Amino acid sequence: MIVLSIAIAAIAAVAVSLALPRTWSAAATLYVGQSLTEPSFDYGGLLASQLLTPTYARLATSTDLLEAVATELGLDVRPDQLAQRVDAEAPAGGTLLTITSTADTPENAAALTNAVAQELLRRAPAERSDQPQLEAALADVDAEIANTRQTLLDLLGQPTLSGAQQETVIQLQQRLDALETSRSSLSDELASRSPNALTLVEPARAPLSPAGPNRTIIVASSAASAMAVATFFVYGLSALRRSRDEEPALA
């Protein structure tokens, strides 16, 4: 009886799970705040980014943003319906935002996630257009500072200096001071990036395996339920038979 019940439940669960449509999930990761490649560190900016990250998570599932995404992808769904397929997660105290979308195909899941991420990027403050130039200029200044400092150390390491060499030392020290001032200005420029800027760290890719339904769990839970019901039924039937067998003896 128990074995038969489990077999019937397992077959039914497999049939149900095969009838259920498969769903696919794809995720994208965004970073809120200063670029990780910037040489300077702004602790105040980091704190501001941590506070702003949950705001971006709420914005990712807002009606206005999802309406724009539906229009871009040509989806005939309401924003509230689309919100059921999109999730934005921002761990407390972090600056990473994960957007996950669910769809009927791997390609649609990735497309929906990336559309939400791109719409979020469009609504965030734009990055500095001169960022690469500033980083290159800072690298050049750092290289010149290193060369100037080494030349100055080589001169100062000599036992005695001529009058011309002493004059060169003074010029090198002045040059080094000017370079340090330039470097400080460039670093401040790079650090002035808004703490609520967004960077796409990892775009969504089409998943290789479905997110649901989990057929193994469906079959296992159905088999467990069938076994529990069958065990209870067999135990109850056995108890009923024992009580009937005992009735003639009592009479």
Secondary structure, DSSP 8 states (H G I E B T S, - for coil): -HHHHHHHHHHHHHHHHHHS--BEEEEEEEEESS-TT-SS--HHHHHHHHHHHHHHHHHHT-HHHHHHHHHHHT----HHHHHTTEEEE--TT--EEEEEEEESSHHHHHHHHHHHHHHHHHHS----TTHHHHHHHHHHHHHHHHHHHHHHHHHHTSS---HHHHHHHHHHHHHHHHHHHHHHHHHHHHHTS-TT-EEEEE-----SS--B--HHHHHHHHHHHHHHHHHHHHHHHHHHHHHHHHHHHH-
